[in-house]
Amino acid sequence: MTFPALRDVILDALNLVGRWLAQDDLTDAPSGPDAELVVLAGNAVIPSIDAACRLASNGRMLLISGGIGHSTRFLYDAVAAHPHYRVIPCAGRPEAAILADIAYDFWQIPRDRIVVEDRSTNCGENARFTLAVLAERGLDARSAIVVQDPTMQRRTMATFAREASPLSIRWLSHPGVIPQLINRGEGLAFADPAAGLWPPARYLSLLLGELPRLYDDANGYGPRGKGFIAHVDFPAEVLEAWALLRGDRQLRETLAARAPD
């Protein structure tokens, strides 16, 4: 279903929040020259998957983390819809196995530089099991680039910060793509409609649902709440944008009517 156009002030607020959630530490050094390891957390955003493979294709180790969880079906759908990746079998397979096939078959990353962790089902396990695999295999890295769905990138980094706090690894964040929403004649759309992005309604649902998780209060995921992630500081402009989005009746009612998964 087409998502109707939004007021400019709401569009600006959504894009501000989206950029913040998609934490990118490689804006000044897109190739991440000092990182020996790329960690790809299982997700269904093809541009993010491609970005991780691109970073690993120049000699870095690629560790892929992802089992079978409640969002795995979105990866199955994204791969099935891709003009090239659709030849990869998906049904019943963990995310990491599918992504490893993409890395090997289409990005020519040798199997001996691909490490698969296929038990994790959420962000916390992505971080915890990744660290366990690094320890088990004796893999040393001074710095590592973590790639995830842009809407989950900041939370994933906060999870790694919590799980890996005693370690000396420098964790760099890179989402691979930072979505930008615009109004087109037919309604809301992405400025760069790259293959493998979400429908706008699903993106908005993910984006708006993510912010409360990052709170460090009784209901959030921070140390004073569920304790899943390290403390996250919210810039004033993000809090202002979030307040504006929460109060927008059109956005709230349109999302409710579409009820994205």
C-alpha positions as CSV (number, residue, x, y, z in Angstrom):
1,M,0.0,0.0,0.0
2,T,1.2,3.5,-0.8
3,F,2.0,5.6,2.3
4,P,0.6,9.1,1.9
5,A,2.8,12.1,1.7
6,L,3.7,13.7,5.1
7,R,4.2,17.3,6.1
8,D,7.7,18.6,5.6
9,V,8.4,19.2,9.3
10,I,7.4,15.5,10.0
11,L,9.5,14.3,7.1
12,D,12.5,16.3,8.4
13,A,12.0,14.8,11.9
14,L,11.8,11.3,10.6
15,N,15.0,11.7,8.5
16,L,16.9,13.2,11.5
17,V,15.9,10.3,13.7
18,G,16.8,7.8,11.0
19,R,20.3,9.3,10.5
20,W,20.9,9.1,14.3
21,L,19.7,5.5,14.6
22,A,21.9,4.5,11.6
23,Q,25.1,5.5,13.5
24,D,27.9,5.6,10.9
25,D,31.5,5.9,12.2
26,L,33.0,5.6,8.7
27,T,31.9,8.9,7.2
28,D,35.5,10.2,7.1
29,A,37.1,6.8,6.3
30,P,34.5,4.8,4.3
31,S,36.9,1.8,3.8
32,G,37.6,1.5,7.6
33,P,41.4,1.1,6.9
34,D,42.4,0.1,10.4
35,A,39.8,-2.7,11.0
36,E,40.8,-6.3,10.7
37,L,37.4,-7.7,11.2
38,V,33.8,-7.1,9.8
39,V,30.9,-8.3,11.9
40,L,27.6,-8.7,10.0
41,A,24.6,-9.1,12.2
42,G,21.8,-11.0,10.5
43,N,19.3,-8.7,8.9
44,A,17.2,-8.3,5.7
45,V,18.5,-5.0,4.3
46,I,20.3,-5.9,1.1
47,P,22.4,-2.7,0.9
48,S,23.7,-3.3,4.5
49,I,24.6,-6.9,3.6
50,D,26.4,-5.8,0.5
51,A,28.3,-3.1,2.4
52,A,29.6,-5.7,4.9
53,C,30.7,-8.0,2.0
54,R,32.3,-5.1,0.3
55,L,34.3,-4.2,3.4
56,A,35.4,-7.8,3.8
57,S,36.3,-8.4,0.2
58,N,39.7,-6.7,0.5
59,G,41.2,-9.2,2.9
60,R,39.3,-8.7,6.2
61,M,37.8,-11.6,8.2
62,L,34.0,-11.6,8.0
63,L,32.1,-12.9,11.0
64,I,28.4,-13.4,10.3
65,S,26.0,-13.7,13.3
66,G,22.4,-14.8,12.9
67,G,20.2,-17.9,13.6
68,I,16.5,-18.2,13.0
69,G,14.4,-15.6,14.7
70,H,11.1,-13.8,14.4
71,S,12.4,-11.6,11.6
72,T,14.2,-14.3,9.5
73,R,11.3,-14.5,7.1
74,F,12.1,-10.9,6.0
75,L,15.6,-12.1,4.9
76,Y,14.0,-15.0,3.0
77,D,11.7,-12.6,1.2
78,A,14.5,-10.1,0.4
79,V,16.8,-12.8,-1.0
80,A,13.9,-14.3,-3.0
81,A,13.1,-10.9,-4.5
82,H,16.8,-10.1,-5.4
83,P,17.7,-10.5,-9.1
84,H,20.9,-12.4,-8.3
85,Y,20.7,-13.7,-4.8
86,R,17.4,-15.5,-5.3
87,V,19.2,-18.6,-6.4
88,I,20.4,-19.1,-2.8
89,P,18.2,-21.6,-0.9
90,C,16.6,-20.1,2.2
91,A,13.8,-22.2,3.6
92,G,14.6,-23.4,7.1
93,R,18.2,-22.1,7.1
94,P,19.7,-19.7,9.6
95,E,20.5,-16.2,8.5
96,A,24.2,-16.6,8.9
97,A,24.3,-19.5,6.5
98,I,22.4,-17.6,3.8
99,L,24.6,-14.5,4.2
100,A,27.7,-16.7,4.1
101,D,26.6,-18.0,0.7
102,I,26.1,-14.5,-0.5
103,A,29.6,-13.5,0.6
104,Y,31.2,-16.6,-1.0
105,D,29.2,-17.0,-4.2
106,F,28.7,-13.4,-5.1
107,W,31.5,-11.4,-3.4
108,Q,34.3,-14.1,-3.8
109,I,35.2,-14.0,-0.1
110,P,37.1,-17.2,0.6
111,R,35.4,-19.7,3.0
112,D,38.4,-19.6,5.2
113,R,37.8,-15.9,5.9
114,I,34.1,-16.4,6.7
115,V,33.2,-17.3,10.3
116,V,29.6,-18.3,10.9
117,E,27.7,-18.0,14.2
118,D,24.2,-19.4,13.5
119,R,22.6,-19.6,17.0
120,S,21.8,-16.0,17.9
121,T,18.2,-14.7,17.6
122,N,18.5,-11.1,18.9
123,C,20.9,-8.2,19.3
124,G,22.1,-9.3,22.7
125,E,23.0,-12.8,21.4
126,N,24.6,-11.3,18.2
127,A,27.1,-9.5,20.5
128,R,27.5,-12.2,23.1
129,F,27.9,-15.1,20.7
130,T,30.2,-13.1,18.4
131,L,32.5,-12.5,21.3
132,A,32.3,-16.2,22.3
133,V,33.3,-17.2,18.8
134,L,36.2,-14.8,18.7
135,A,37.5,-16.2,22.0
136,E,36.9,-19.9,21.0
137,R,38.8,-19.4,17.7
138,G,41.5,-17.2,19.1
139,L,40.8,-14.5,16.7
140,D,42.4,-11.2,17.6
141,A,41.3,-7.8,16.3
142,R,42.3,-4.3,17.5
143,S,39.2,-2.9,15.7
144,A,36.1,-4.3,14.1
145,I,33.3,-2.8,11.9
146,V,29.8,-3.8,12.9
147,V,27.1,-3.8,10.2
148,Q,23.4,-4.1,10.9
149,D,20.0,-3.0,9.8
150,P,20.2,0.9,9.9
151,T,17.2,1.1,12.3
152,M,19.0,-1.2,14.7
153,Q,22.6,0.0,14.3
154,R,22.8,2.3,17.3
155,R,21.2,-0.3,19.6
156,T,23.5,-3.0,18.3
157,M,26.5,-0.8,19.1
158,A,25.2,-0.2,22.6
159,T,24.8,-3.9,23.0
160,F,28.4,-4.6,21.9
161,A,29.5,-1.8,24.3
162,R,27.8,-3.6,27.2
163,E,28.9,-7.1,26.3
164,A,32.4,-6.3,25.3
165,S,33.3,-3.6,27.9
166,P,36.3,-5.5,29.3
167,L,37.8,-6.0,25.9
168,S,40.2,-3.8,24.0
169,I,38.5,-4.1,20.6
170,R,37.5,-0.8,19.1
171,W,34.0,-1.2,17.6
172,L,33.2,0.9,14.6
173,S,29.6,1.3,13.4
174,H,28.6,1.2,9.7
175,P,25.0,0.6,8.5
176,G,25.9,0.5,4.8
177,V,22.9,2.7,3.9
178,I,21.2,5.7,5.6
179,P,17.7,5.8,4.3
180,Q,16.3,9.3,3.3
181,L,12.5,9.7,2.9
182,I,11.0,12.1,0.4
183,N,7.5,12.9,-0.8
184,R,6.8,11.9,-4.4
185,G,3.6,12.4,-6.4
186,E,2.3,8.9,-5.4
187,G,3.2,9.3,-1.7
188,L,6.1,8.6,0.7
189,A,9.2,7.0,-0.9
190,F,13.0,6.6,-0.4
191,A,15.2,9.1,-2.2
192,D,17.4,6.3,-3.4
193,P,15.1,3.3,-3.9
194,A,17.8,0.7,-3.7
195,A,16.7,-2.9,-4.0
196,G,16.3,-4.5,-0.7
197,L,14.9,-1.7,1.4
198,W,11.7,-2.0,3.4
199,P,8.3,-0.7,2.4
200,P,8.0,2.8,3.8
201,A,5.4,1.7,6.3
202,R,7.6,-1.0,7.8
203,Y,10.5,1.4,7.9
204,L,8.5,3.9,9.9
205,S,7.2,1.3,12.3
206,L,10.8,0.0,12.9
207,L,12.1,3.5,13.3
208,L,9.5,4.7,15.8
209,G,9.5,1.5,17.7
210,E,13.3,1.7,18.2
211,L,13.6,4.9,20.2
212,P,11.8,3.8,23.4
213,R,14.1,0.7,23.5
214,L,17.2,3.0,23.7
215,Y,15.9,4.8,26.8
216,D,17.7,4.3,30.0
217,D,14.6,4.2,32.2
218,A,12.4,1.5,33.8
219,N,10.8,0.6,30.4
220,G,13.9,0.9,28.2
221,Y,16.8,-1.4,27.4
222,G,19.5,0.6,29.3
223,P,21.2,-0.2,32.6
224,R,18.3,1.3,34.6
225,G,15.8,-0.7,32.7
226,K,16.1,-4.2,31.2
227,G,19.9,-3.9,31.2
228,F,20.3,-5.2,27.6
229,I,22.5,-2.3,26.4
230,A,24.9,0.3,27.6
231,H,23.6,3.8,28.4
232,V,22.8,5.8,25.3
233,D,22.8,9.7,25.3
234,F,20.0,11.3,23.3
235,P,20.9,14.6,21.5
236,A,18.4,17.4,22.2
237,E,17.4,17.5,18.5
238,V,16.6,13.8,18.5
239,L,14.4,14.2,21.6
240,E,12.7,17.2,20.0
241,A,12.1,15.3,16.7
242,W,10.7,12.3,18.7
243,A,8.3,14.5,20.6
244,L,7.1,16.0,17.3
245,L,6.6,12.5,15.8
246,R,4.7,11.1,18.8
247,G,2.3,14.0,18.6
248,D,1.6,13.8,14.9
249,R,-2.0,12.5,14.4
250,Q,-1.6,11.8,10.7
251,L,1.5,9.7,11.2
252,R,0.0,7.8,14.1
253,E,-3.3,7.0,12.4
254,T,-1.8,6.2,9.0
255,L,0.6,3.7,10.6
256,A,-2.2,2.2,12.7
257,A,-4.3,1.7,9.6
258,R,-1.5,-0.1,7.7
259,A,-0.5,-2.2,10.7
260,P,2.9,-3.3,9.3
261,D,4.5,-6.5,10.5
